[in-house]
Amino acid sequence: MPDVFESIEAYLAALKSALQGADPALVQDALWDAEAHLSSGLAASREQHPELSEAAALAALQGTFGSPAEVAEAYRERELVVSHALRAQPVPTPGEPDPSLAPLAPWPSFFGVLRAPKAYNSLLYLLLSLATGIFFFTWAIAGISLSLGLFILIIGIPFAIAFLGSVRMLALVEGRLVEALLDVRMPRRPSLLPEAHGWMERLKNLLKDGHTWTSLGYLLLHLPLGILSFTLMVTGLALSLGLMAAPIVAIFIGLPSIELWNGAEAQHPVLVVILAGLSGGLLLLGTLHLALALGRFQGFLAKHMLVRY
């Protein structure tokens, strides 16, 4: 006989307990889906049978939705299927640890980074981070300023609720970008908030939820990190490609007159041009390794600031 839960909150607590050890992003998705399904089902059940208590209605819903243990198992199995389909992480056999909690993939060899798709995905993310950082920072600063300025007026409360809600939605959007390019499992559903009645209660719930503030902090932090990442990547790519182009340029326009730091001309310009090309290739490899390292750091930061559970 399935357990009887007095409220949706009790069911969600049992589901969270059943998902202990799973990826926090998976837990957030499962709790959001369960709350949405049970809330809509409970409302429909009470419309048809107003005499039913919440516990009795929830007991009936478990027959279609499943117990917390069954739901947890279903989500774990689906995670394995999705991970295999996306080929994002190695997929273990049932009963092994959650693949999203496995150690990071081995670091590629110095030259093997050229065959690592994650290096190019990380590079793309870091090049985009300046634009997203500017947008996030501007949105956060403008929202904070207007919320504080309008708070003395009655319109300030709904505006603050809308702004804080937008921060949580932007965190969700950033999480999707992180998962797509940095291969870090991120939430695909918003984090839950307690049910609220009225604007003031909703605002209190948003203010009390730590996920709101970590998301806001991430949006503000994204700009300086984006500037640093973009500068390093553009500088590395420009220097490496420029040096690699030196031998090609020399073939078509002839050897340039290479002046050394002491004012004298190089005695062996051919050797200098060849060394410049080799140095550019090595610098390009180093830039890809740096992109991997910065991408892993950005994924680690997003995982710890944008995931609630």
GULO-549921 format. One line per field, with one value per atom (N, C-alpha, C): residue in one letter; atom name; x, y negated, z negated. Coordinates in steps of 0.1 Angstrom, whole numbers, plus 5000, padded with zeros to 4 digits. Atoms other than C-alpha are relative to their C-alpha. Layout:
% GULO-549921
r: c(A_...)
a: c(CA_...)
c1: c(X_...)
c2: c(Y_...)
c3: c(Z_...)
This chain:
% GULO-549921
r: c(M_M_M_P_P_P_D_D_D_V_V_V_F_F_F_E_E_E_S_S_S_I_I_I_E_E_E_A_A_A_Y_Y_Y_L_L_L_A_A_A_A_A_A_L_L_L_K_K_K_S_S_S_A_A_A_L_L_L_Q_Q_Q_G_G_G_A_A_A_D_D_D_P_P_P_A_A_A_L_L_L_V_V_V_Q_Q_Q_D_D_D_A_A_A_L_L_L_W_W_W_D_D_D_A_A_A_E_E_E_A_A_A_H_H_H_L_L_L_S_S_S_S_S_S_G_G_G_L_L_L_A_A_A_A_A_A_S_S_S_R_R_R_E_E_E_Q_Q_Q_H_H_H_P_P_P_E_E_E_L_L_L_S_S_S_E_E_E_A_A_A_A_A_A_A_A_A_L_L_L_A_A_A_A_A_A_L_L_L_Q_Q_Q_G_G_G_T_T_T_F_F_F_G_G_G_S_S_S_P_P_P_A_A_A_E_E_E_V_V_V_A_A_A_E_E_E_A_A_A_Y_Y_Y_R_R_R_E_E_E_R_R_R_E_E_E_L_L_L_V_V_V_V_V_V_S_S_S_H_H_H_A_A_A_L_L_L_R_R_R_A_A_A_Q_Q_Q_P_P_P_V_V_V_P_P_P_T_T_T_P_P_P_G_G_G_E_E_E_P_P_P_D_D_D_P_P_P_S_S_S_L_L_L_A_A_A_P_P_P_L_L_L_A_A_A_P_P_P_W_W_W_P_P_P_S_S_S_F_F_F_F_F_F_G_G_G_V_V_V_L_L_L_R_R_R_A_A_A_P_P_P_K_K_K_A_A_A_Y_Y_Y_N_N_N_S_S_S_L_L_L_L_L_L_Y_Y_Y_L_L_L_L_L_L_L_L_L_S_S_S_L_L_L_A_A_A_T_T_T_G_G_G_I_I_I_F_F_F_F_F_F_F_F_F_T_T_T_W_W_W_A_A_A_I_I_I_A_A_A_G_G_G_I_I_I_S_S_S_L_L_L_S_S_S_L_L_L_G_G_G_L_L_L_F_F_F_I_I_I_L_L_L_I_I_I_I_I_I_G_G_G_I_I_I_P_P_P_F_F_F_A_A_A_I_I_I_A_A_A_F_F_F_L_L_L_G_G_G_S_S_S_V_V_V_R_R_R_M_M_M_L_L_L_A_A_A_L_L_L_V_V_V_E_E_E_G_G_G_R_R_R_L_L_L_V_V_V_E_E_E_A_A_A_L_L_L_L_L_L_D_D_D_V_V_V_R_R_R_M_M_M_P_P_P_R_R_R_R_R_R_P_P_P_S_S_S_L_L_L_L_L_L_P_P_P_E_E_E_A_A_A_H_H_H_G_G_G_W_W_W_M_M_M_E_E_E_R_R_R_L_L_L_K_K_K_N_N_N_L_L_L_L_L_L_K_K_K_D_D_D_G_G_G_H_H_H_T_T_T_W_W_W_T_T_T_S_S_S_L_L_L_G_G_G_Y_Y_Y_L_L_L_L_L_L_L_L_L_H_H_H_L_L_L_P_P_P_L_L_L_G_G_G_I_I_I_L_L_L_S_S_S_F_F_F_T_T_T_L_L_L_M_M_M_V_V_V_T_T_T_G_G_G_L_L_L_A_A_A_L_L_L_S_S_S_L_L_L_G_G_G_L_L_L_M_M_M_A_A_A_A_A_A_P_P_P_I_I_I_V_V_V_A_A_A_I_I_I_F_F_F_I_I_I_G_G_G_L_L_L_P_P_P_S_S_S_I_I_I_E_E_E_L_L_L_W_W_W_N_N_N_G_G_G_A_A_A_E_E_E_A_A_A_Q_Q_Q_H_H_H_P_P_P_V_V_V_L_L_L_V_V_V_V_V_V_I_I_I_L_L_L_A_A_A_G_G_G_L_L_L_S_S_S_G_G_G_G_G_G_L_L_L_L_L_L_L_L_L_L_L_L_G_G_G_T_T_T_L_L_L_H_H_H_L_L_L_A_A_A_L_L_L_A_A_A_L_L_L_G_G_G_R_R_R_F_F_F_Q_Q_Q_G_G_G_F_F_F_L_L_L_A_A_A_K_K_K_H_H_H_M_M_M_L_L_L_V_V_V_R_R_R_Y_Y_Y)
a: c(N_CA_C_N_CA_C_N_CA_C_N_CA_C_N_CA_C_N_CA_C_N_CA_C_N_CA_C_N_CA_C_N_CA_C_N_CA_C_N_CA_C_N_CA_C_N_CA_C_N_CA_C_N_CA_C_N_CA_C_N_CA_C_N_CA_C_N_CA_C_N_CA_C_N_CA_C_N_CA_C_N_CA_C_N_CA_C_N_CA_C_N_CA_C_N_CA_C_N_CA_C_N_CA_C_N_CA_C_N_CA_C_N_CA_C_N_CA_C_N_CA_C_N_CA_C_N_CA_C_N_CA_C_N_CA_C_N_CA_C_N_CA_C_N_CA_C_N_CA_C_N_CA_C_N_CA_C_N_CA_C_N_CA_C_N_CA_C_N_CA_C_N_CA_C_N_CA_C_N_CA_C_N_CA_C_N_CA_C_N_CA_C_N_CA_C_N_CA_C_N_CA_C_N_CA_C_N_CA_C_N_CA_C_N_CA_C_N_CA_C_N_CA_C_N_CA_C_N_CA_C_N_CA_C_N_CA_C_N_CA_C_N_CA_C_N_CA_C_N_CA_C_N_CA_C_N_CA_C_N_CA_C_N_CA_C_N_CA_C_N_CA_C_N_CA_C_N_CA_C_N_CA_C_N_CA_C_N_CA_C_N_CA_C_N_CA_C_N_CA_C_N_CA_C_N_CA_C_N_CA_C_N_CA_C_N_CA_C_N_CA_C_N_CA_C_N_CA_C_N_CA_C_N_CA_C_N_CA_C_N_CA_C_N_CA_C_N_CA_C_N_CA_C_N_CA_C_N_CA_C_N_CA_C_N_CA_C_N_CA_C_N_CA_C_N_CA_C_N_CA_C_N_CA_C_N_CA_C_N_CA_C_N_CA_C_N_CA_C_N_CA_C_N_CA_C_N_CA_C_N_CA_C_N_CA_C_N_CA_C_N_CA_C_N_CA_C_N_CA_C_N_CA_C_N_CA_C_N_CA_C_N_CA_C_N_CA_C_N_CA_C_N_CA_C_N_CA_C_N_CA_C_N_CA_C_N_CA_C_N_CA_C_N_CA_C_N_CA_C_N_CA_C_N_CA_C_N_CA_C_N_CA_C_N_CA_C_N_CA_C_N_CA_C_N_CA_C_N_CA_C_N_CA_C_N_CA_C_N_CA_C_N_CA_C_N_CA_C_N_CA_C_N_CA_C_N_CA_C_N_CA_C_N_CA_C_N_CA_C_N_CA_C_N_CA_C_N_CA_C_N_CA_C_N_CA_C_N_CA_C_N_CA_C_N_CA_C_N_CA_C_N_CA_C_N_CA_C_N_CA_C_N_CA_C_N_CA_C_N_CA_C_N_CA_C_N_CA_C_N_CA_C_N_CA_C_N_CA_C_N_CA_C_N_CA_C_N_CA_C_N_CA_C_N_CA_C_N_CA_C_N_CA_C_N_CA_C_N_CA_C_N_CA_C_N_CA_C_N_CA_C_N_CA_C_N_CA_C_N_CA_C_N_CA_C_N_CA_C_N_CA_C_N_CA_C_N_CA_C_N_CA_C_N_CA_C_N_CA_C_N_CA_C_N_CA_C_N_CA_C_N_CA_C_N_CA_C_N_CA_C_N_CA_C_N_CA_C_N_CA_C_N_CA_C_N_CA_C_N_CA_C_N_CA_C_N_CA_C_N_CA_C_N_CA_C_N_CA_C_N_CA_C_N_CA_C_N_CA_C_N_CA_C_N_CA_C_N_CA_C_N_CA_C_N_CA_C_N_CA_C_N_CA_C_N_CA_C_N_CA_C_N_CA_C_N_CA_C_N_CA_C_N_CA_C_N_CA_C_N_CA_C_N_CA_C_N_CA_C_N_CA_C_N_CA_C_N_CA_C_N_CA_C_N_CA_C_N_CA_C_N_CA_C_N_CA_C_N_CA_C_N_CA_C_N_CA_C_N_CA_C_N_CA_C_N_CA_C_N_CA_C_N_CA_C_N_CA_C_N_CA_C_N_CA_C_N_CA_C_N_CA_C_N_CA_C_N_CA_C_N_CA_C_N_CA_C_N_CA_C_N_CA_C_N_CA_C_N_CA_C_N_CA_C_N_CA_C_N_CA_C_N_CA_C_N_CA_C_N_CA_C_N_CA_C_N_CA_C_N_CA_C_N_CA_C_N_CA_C_N_CA_C_N_CA_C_N_CA_C_N_CA_C_N_CA_C_N_CA_C_N_CA_C_N_CA_C_N_CA_C_N_CA_C_N_CA_C_N_CA_C_N_CA_C_N_CA_C_N_CA_C_N_CA_C_N_CA_C_N_CA_C_N_CA_C_N_CA_C_N_CA_C_N_CA_C_N_CA_C_N_CA_C_N_CA_C_N_CA_C_N_CA_C_N_CA_C_N_CA_C_N_CA_C_N_CA_C_N_CA_C)
c1: c(5009_5000_5009_4991_5015_4998_5001_5023_4990_5010_4996_5007_4994_5009_4989_5010_4990_5000_4999_5002_5010_4990_5021_5014_4987_5050_5006_4995_5052_5004_4997_5052_5014_4987_5080_5012_4989_5101_5004_4997_5098_5007_4994_5107_5014_4987_5137_5009_4993_5148_5003_4998_5144_5010_4990_5166_5013_4987_5194_5011_4989_5227_5000_5001_5214_5005_4995_5226_4990_5009_5212_4991_5009_5199_4989_5010_5180_4989_5009_5165_4991_5008_5153_4990_5010_5137_4989_5010_5120_4990_5009_5106_4990_5008_5093_4989_5009_5076_4989_5010_5060_4991_5009_5047_4990_5009_5032_4989_5009_5016_4990_5009_5002_4991_5008_4990_4988_5011_4970_4990_5009_4957_4992_5008_4947_4989_5011_4928_4989_5010_4910_4992_5007_4902_4990_5009_4887_4988_5012_4865_4990_5010_4850_4995_5004_4850_5004_4996_4850_5000_5000_4844_5013_4988_4878_5010_4989_4906_5012_4988_4940_5007_4993_4955_4993_5007_4928_5002_4998_4932_5014_4987_4969_5002_4999_4966_4994_5005_4944_5009_4991_4969_5012_4988_4997_4998_5003_4980_5004_4996_4987_5014_4987_5018_5011_4991_5035_5005_4995_5050_5014_4987_5081_5012_4989_5104_4999_5002_5088_5004_4996_5092_5015_4985_5128_5007_4994_5136_4998_5003_5119_5010_4992_5139_5015_4986_5172_5002_4999_5165_5000_5001_5155_5013_4987_5187_5011_4991_5207_4998_5004_5188_5004_4997_5192_5016_4986_5229_5006_4996_5234_4997_5004_5215_5009_4992_5235_5015_4986_5267_5008_4993_5276_5009_4992_5289_4999_5001_5297_4988_5012_5266_5003_4997_5270_4988_5011_5248_4992_5009_5218_5007_4995_5229_5013_4988_5261_4997_5003_5266_4995_5006_5248_5011_4989_5268_5003_4997_5265_5009_4991_5284_5013_4987_5313_5011_4989_5347_5001_4999_5356_5008_4994_5367_5015_4985_5405_5004_4996_5423_5007_4993_5434_5015_4986_5470_5002_4997_5488_4995_5004_5482_4986_5013_5450_4989_5011_5431_4994_5006_5427_4988_5011_5404_4989_5010_5384_4989_5011_5350_4997_5003_5347_5009_4991_5377_4994_5006_5359_4987_5012_5326_5003_4996_5343_5005_4996_5360_4989_5012_5327_4993_5007_5311_5008_4992_5340_5000_5001_5338_4986_5013_5301_4998_5003_5305_5001_4999_5314_4986_5014_5280_4990_5010_5260_5003_4996_5280_4995_5005_5272_4985_5015_5235_4996_5004_5233_5003_4996_5252_4991_5009_5231_4986_5014_5198_5000_5000_5208_5001_4998_5220_4988_5012_5190_4989_5011_5166_5002_4998_5182_4997_5002_5182_4985_5014_5146_4992_5007_5134_5001_4997_5150_4993_5006_5138_4985_5015_5102_4994_5005_5099_4991_5008_5084_4986_5014_5055_4994_5007_5029_5004_4996_5042_5013_4987_5076_4999_5001_5064_4998_5000_5052_5012_4988_5082_5011_4989_5106_4997_5004_5087_5004_4997_5090_5015_4985_5127_5006_4994_5136_4996_5004_5116_5007_4992_5134_5014_4987_5167_5001_5001_5157_4998_5002_5146_5013_4987_5179_5010_4991_5197_4997_5004_5177_5005_4995_5186_5015_4985_5223_5003_4997_5221_4998_5002_5208_5012_4988_5237_5012_4989_5262_4999_5001_5248_5003_4998_5248_5015_4986_5284_5011_4990_5302_4998_5003_5286_4999_5002_5276_4985_5014_5242_4994_5006_5221_4984_5014_5184_4993_5008_5158_4986_5013_5130_5004_4997_5129_5000_5001_5134_4987_5013_5103_5001_5002_5091_4987_5012_5065_4988_5013_5029_4998_5002_5021_4987_5013_4989_5003_4998_4994_5014_4988_5022_5011_4990_5039_5006_4995_5041_5009_4991_5055_5014_4987_5081_5009_4992_5091_5006_4994_5095_5012_4989_5117_5012_4989_5138_5006_4995_5141_5008_4994_5152_5014_4986_5190_5003_4998_5187_4999_5002_5175_5013_4988_5206_5013_4989_5231_4999_5002_5216_5003_4997_5218_5015_4985_5254_5007_4994_5262_4999_5002_5247_5009_4991_5268_5015_4986_5300_5003_4998_5295_5007_4993_5307_5015_4985_5342_5006_4995_5347_4999_5001_5334_5010_4990_5358_5013_4988_5387_5001_5000_5378_5000_5000_5370_5014_4987_5403_5011_4990_5424_4998_5002_5407_5003_4998_5408_5015_4986_5444_5008_4993_5455_4997_5003_5437_5007_4994_5449_5015_4985_5486_5003_4996_5486_4997_5004_5468_5010_4991_5490_5014_4987_5522_5000_5001_5510_4999_5001_5503_5013_4987_5539_5006_4994_5552_4992_5008_5523_5001_4998_5527_5014_4987_5564_5001_5000_5557_4995_5006_5535_5006_4995_5552_5015_4986_5587_5003_4996_5607_5001_5000_5602_5014_4988_5631_4996_5003_5630_5010_4991_5644_4999_5000_5655_4999_5002_5652_5012_4988_5688_5002_4999_5682_5006_4994_5700_4990_5009_5684_5003_4998_5679_5009_4991_5706_4994_5006_5684_4984_5014_5649_4991_5008_5637_4998_5002_5644_4991_5009_5627_4986_5014_5596_4995_5004_5595_4997_5002_5599_4988_5012_5572_4987_5011_5548_4998_5000_5557_4995_5004_5553_4985_5015_5518_4992_5007_5508_4999_5000_5519_4992_5008_5502_4985_5014_5470_4996_5003_5472_4998_5001_5478_4987_5013_5448_4988_5010_5426_5000_5000_5438_4995_5005_5432_4985_5014_5397_4993_5005_5391_5000_4999_5403_4990_5009_5383_4985_5014_5352_4996_5003_5355_4998_5002_5358_4986_5013_5328_4988_5010_5308_4999_5000_5318_4993_5007_5307_4985_5014_5274_4993_5006_5267_4998_5001_5273_4991_5007_5255_4986_5013_5226_4991_5008_5214_4997_5005_5193_5004_5000_5195_5014)
c2: c(5012_5000_4988_5012_4966_4992_5009_4941_4989_5011_4914_4987_5013_4878_4990_5010_4850_4988_5011_4824_5002_4999_4818_4998_5003_4804_5013_4987_4838_5009_4991_4857_4995_5005_4834_5003_4997_4839_5015_4986_4877_5002_4998_4874_4995_5005_4853_5010_4990_4879_5012_4988_4907_4997_5004_4887_4997_5003_4884_5006_4995_4887_4998_5004_4877_4986_5013_4847_4989_5010_4815_4994_5005_4803_5009_4990_4835_4999_5002_4831_4988_5012_4796_5002_4997_4808_5009_4990_4837_4993_5006_4816_4990_5010_4789_5008_4992_4815_5006_4993_4833_4989_5010_4801_4995_5005_4789_5011_4989_4823_5001_4998_4827_4988_5012_4791_5000_5001_4793_5012_4989_4828_4998_5002_4818_4990_5010_4787_5007_4993_4809_5010_4991_4835_4994_5007_4810_4994_5005_4795_5011_4989_4829_5006_4994_4842_4990_5010_4812_5006_4995_4835_5007_4993_4852_4991_5008_4841_5000_5001_4832_5013_4987_4864_5011_4990_4885_4998_5003_4867_5003_4997_4871_5015_4985_4908_5005_4996_4911_4997_5005_4891_5009_4991_4915_5012_4989_4942_4997_5004_4923_4994_5007_4903_5009_4991_4929_4995_5003_4930_4992_5007_4909_5009_4990_4940_5003_4996_4949_4988_5012_4913_4998_5002_4911_5010_4990_4943_4997_5003_4932_4988_5011_4899_5005_4995_4918_5007_4992_4941_4991_5010_4912_4992_5007_4894_5008_4991_4924_5000_5000_4925_4987_5013_4887_4998_5002_4888_5009_4991_4917_4994_5006_4899_4988_5012_4867_5003_4996_4886_4990_5010_4860_5006_4994_4884_5015_4985_4921_5005_4995_4941_5014_4987_4968_5009_4991_4999_4996_5003_4996_5005_4996_4997_4993_5007_4978_4985_5014_4942_4991_5009_4913_4995_5004_4904_4986_5014_4867_4997_5002_4872_5006_4993_4891_4989_5010_4875_4994_5007_4851_5009_4992_4866_4998_5002_4872_4988_5012_4841_5005_4995_4845_4997_5002_4847_4986_5014_4815_4999_5000_4823_5006_4994_4843_4990_5010_4811_4996_5004_4805_5009_4990_4836_4999_5001_4825_4990_5009_4811_4990_5009_4797_4988_5012_4774_4989_5010_4757_4995_5005_4756_4990_5009_4740_4987_5012_4715_4992_5008_4705_4994_5006_4701_4988_5011_4679_4988_5012_4657_4994_5006_4653_4994_5004_4646_4985_5015_4609_4994_5006_4602_5004_4996_4623_4993_5007_4607_4986_5014_4572_4999_5000_4580_5004_4996_4598_4989_5011_4570_4988_5011_4543_5002_4996_4561_5000_4999_4567_4986_5013_4532_4991_5007_4516_5004_4995_4539_4997_5004_4533_4986_5014_4496_4996_5003_4494_5006_4994_4518_4992_5009_4497_4987_5013_4465_4999_4999_4476_5006_4993_4494_4992_5009_4464_4998_5001_4465_5014_4987_4492_5008_4992_4502_5007_4995_4510_5015_4986_4543_5010_4992_4559_4999_5001_4545_5008_4992_4561_5015_4986_4594_5004_4997_4592_5001_5001_4583_5013_4988_4611_5013_4989_4635_5001_5000_4625_5004_4995_4631_5015_4985_4667_5006_4995_4671_4999_5001_4657_5010_4989_4681_5013_4988_4709_5000_5001_4696_5002_4998_4694_5014_4986_4729_5008_4992_4742_4997_5003_4724_5008_4993_4739_5015_4986_4774_5003_4997_4771_4999_5002_4758_5005_4996_4768_5014_4986_4802_5002_4999_4796_5001_4998_4810_4988_5012_4779_5002_4999_4775_4997_5002_4777_4995_5006_4764_4990_5010_4734_5007_4995_4740_4996_5002_4742_4989_5010_4715_5004_4997_4720_4993_5006_4713_4987_5013_4676_4995_5007_4656_4985_5015_4619_4996_5005_4598_5000_5001_4593_5014_4987_4630_5006_4996_4637_4993_5008_4610_5006_4994_4625_5013_4987_4659_4999_5003_4645_4995_5006_4626_5010_4991_4655_5012_4989_4680_4997_5002_4682_5001_4998_4693_4987_5013_4658_4992_5008_4642_5006_4994_4667_4998_5003_4662_4986_5014_4625_4997_5001_4628_5005_4995_4649_4991_5009_4624_4988_5011_4596_5005_4995_4618_5004_4995_4629_4990_5011_4595_5000_5000_4594_5013_4987_4631_5000_5001_4625_4992_5008_4597_5007_4993_4617_5012_4989_4648_4996_5005_4629_4994_5006_4610_5010_4989_4641_5008_4992_4660_4992_5008_4632_4998_5002_4624_5013_4988_4660_5004_4996_4667_4990_5010_4634_5003_4998_4640_5014_4987_4677_5001_5000_4673_4990_5009_4643_5006_4994_4662_5012_4989_4693_4995_5005_4671_4995_5006_4658_5008_4993_4687_4999_5000_4685_4986_5013_4647_4999_5000_4652_5006_4993_4676_4991_5008_4650_4987_5014_4617_4999_5000_4628_4999_5000_4629_4985_5014_4597_4997_5004_4578_5000_4998_4589_4993_5008_4565_5005_4994_4579_4988_5010_4561_4991_5009_4547_4992_5009_4530_5007_4993_4555_5009_4991_4576_5014_4986_4613_5006_4994_4633_5011_4989_4662_4998_5003_4648_5012_4988_4682_5007_4993_4698_4993_5008_4670_5001_4998_4673_5014_4987_4710_5002_4999_4707_4992_5008_4680_5009_4991_4705_5011_4989_4733_4994_5006_4709_4997_5003_4699_5013_4988_4735_5005_4996_4742_4991_5010_4710_5003_4996_4722_5012_4988_4755_4995_5005_4736_4993_5007_4714_5009_4990_4744_5007_4995_4759_4990_5011_4726_4999_5000_4726_5011_4989_4760_4998_5003_4749_4990_5011_4717_5005_4995_4736_5009_4992_4761_4992_5009_4733_4994_5007_4715_5010_4990_4748_5003_4998_4754_4988_5012_4718_5001_4999_4722_5011_4988_4756_4996_5003_4742_4987_5013_4708_5000_5000_4716_5012_4988_4750_4999_5003_4748_5012_4988_4784_5006)
c3: c(5000_5000_5000_4999_5010_4988_5011_4983_5004_4999_4977_4996_5003_4979_4998_5004_4962_5009_4991_4987_5011_4989_5019_4994_5005_4998_4994_5006_4979_5011_4989_5012_5006_4994_5026_4991_5009_4995_5001_4998_4999_5013_4987_5036_4999_5002_5027_4993_5008_5002_5009_4991_5028_5011_4990_5052_4994_5006_5027_5007_4993_5044_5015_4986_5078_5003_4996_5097_4995_5005_5081_5011_4989_5115_5003_4998_5119_4989_5011_5085_5002_4998_5093_5011_4989_5126_4995_5004_5109_4990_5010_5080_5007_4993_5104_5008_4993_5126_4991_5010_5096_4995_5006_5081_5010_4990_5114_5003_4997_5121_4988_5011_5086_4997_5002_5083_5010_4991_5115_4998_5003_5107_4988_5012_5072_5002_4997_5085_5008_4992_5111_4991_5009_5085_4990_5009_5061_5007_4992_5088_5002_4998_5095_4987_5013_5059_4988_5010_5035_4986_5014_5005_4997_5003_5009_4993_5006_4986_5009_4992_4999_5000_5001_4986_5009_4992_5003_5015_4985_5036_5004_4996_5035_5001_4999_5028_5013_4987_5059_5011_4989_5080_5001_4999_5070_5009_4992_5089_5015_4986_5122_5000_4999_5113_4994_5007_5090_4987_5013_5056_5001_4999_5048_5004_4996_5051_5015_4986_5085_5009_4992_5098_5000_5001_5086_5009_4991_5104_5014_4986_5136_5004_4996_5136_5001_4998_5130_5013_4987_5159_5012_4988_5182_5001_4999_5173_5007_4993_5184_5015_4986_5217_5007_4995_5223_5002_5000_5214_5012_4989_5239_5013_4988_5266_5004_4998_5262_5001_5001_5257_4992_5008_5231_4990_5010_5205_5002_4999_5202_4993_5005_5195_4993_5007_5168_5001_5001_5164_4988_5012_5140_4988_5013_5104_4998_5002_5110_4996_5004_5098_5011_4990_5115_5009_4991_5147_4999_5001_5140_4988_5011_5108_5002_4997_5124_5001_4999_5124_5014_4987_5152_5009_4990_5184_5000_5000_5188_5009_4992_5200_5012_4988_5236_5000_4998_5246_5006_4995_5258_5014_4987_5294_5002_4999_5288_4998_5002_5279_5013_4987_5316_5004_4997_5317_4989_5011_5286_5003_4997_5295_4988_5012_5259_5000_5000_5265_5009_4991_5295_4994_5007_5276_4989_5011_5246_5006_4993_5270_5004_4995_5285_4988_5012_5250_4995_5005_5239_5009_4991_5270_4999_5002_5264_4986_5014_5227_4998_5002_5232_5003_4996_5250_4989_5011_5224_4987_5012_5196_5000_5000_5207_4998_5001_5211_4986_5014_5177_4990_5009_5159_5001_4998_5175_4994_5005_5167_4985_5015_5131_4994_5006_5124_5002_4997_5141_4991_5008_5123_4985_5015_5088_4998_5002_5093_5001_4999_5105_4988_5011_5078_4987_5012_5050_5002_4999_5065_5000_5000_5070_4988_5011_5038_4991_5009_5020_5006_4993_5046_5000_5000_5048_5012_4989_5082_4998_5002_5067_4996_5004_5052_5012_4988_5085_5009_4992_5103_4994_5006_5078_5002_4998_5081_5014_4986_5119_5003_4997_5118_4994_5006_5093_5008_4991_5114_5013_4988_5145_4997_5004_5127_5000_5001_5120_5014_4986_5157_5008_4993_5170_4995_5005_5147_5007_4994_5163_5015_4986_5199_5000_5001_5189_4998_5003_5176_5012_4988_5209_5010_4992_5227_4994_5006_5202_5003_4997_5207_5015_4986_5245_5004_4995_5248_4991_5010_5216_4995_5003_5212_4985_5014_5176_4998_5002_5165_4992_5006_5156_5000_5001_5146_5013_4988_5174_4995_5005_5151_4989_5010_5127_4986_5013_5090_4994_5006_5068_4989_5011_5045_4992_5007_5017_5006_4995_5027_4993_5006_5021_5004_4998_5018_4998_5001_5026_5004_4995_5038_4989_5011_5004_4997_5004_4997_5011_4989_5032_4999_5001_5027_4988_5011_4993_5004_4996_5008_5009_4991_5035_4992_5008_5010_4991_5010_4986_5007_4993_5013_5004_4997_5015_5015_4985_5052_5007_4994_5061_4999_5002_5047_5006_4993_5060_5015_4986_5095_5003_4997_5092_4999_5001_5080_5013_4988_5110_5012_4989_5134_4999_5002_5119_5002_4998_5119_5014_4987_5154_5009_4992_5169_4998_5001_5154_5005_4995_5161_5015_4985_5197_5006_4995_5202_5000_5001_5190_5010_4991_5210_5015_4986_5242_5004_4997_5240_5002_4999_5234_5013_4988_5262_5013_4988_5288_5002_5000_5279_5005_4997_5281_5015_4986_5314_5010_4991_5330_5001_4999_5321_5006_4995_5329_5015_4986_5363_5008_4994_5371_5002_4999_5364_5010_4991_5383_5014_4986_5413_5006_4995_5415_5011_4989_5436_5013_4988_5460_5006_4994_5464_5006_4994_5470_5014_4987_5499_5011_4990_5517_5002_4998_5510_4997_5002_5502_4985_5014_5470_4995_5005_5449_4994_5007_5434_4985_5014_5398_4991_5009_5373_4986_5013_5340_4989_5011_5306_4998_5001_5308_5012_4988_5341_5012_4989_5362_5008_4992_5390_4997_5002_5386_5011_4990_5403_5008_4994_5411_5000_5000_5420_5003_4997_5434_4987_5013_5400_4991_5009_5382_5004_4996_5403_4997_5004_5398_4985_5014_5361_4996_5003_5361_5002_4997_5378_4989_5010_5353_4987_5012_5324_5000_4999_5337_4998_5002_5338_4986_5014_5303_4992_5007_5291_5002_4997_5308_4991_5009_5289_4986_5014_5257_4998_5001_5264_4998_5001_5268_4986_5014_5235_4990_5009_5218_5001_4998_5233_4992_5008_5218_4985_5014_5184_4995_5003_5184_5001_4999_5196_4988_5012_5168_4987_5011_5143_5001_4999_5157_4998_5003_5156_4986_5015_5120_4993_5006_5111_5002_4997_5129_4992_5007_5113_4985_5014_5078_4997_5003_5082_5007_4993_5106_4997_5003_5092_4985_5013_5061_4990_5009_5047_5000)
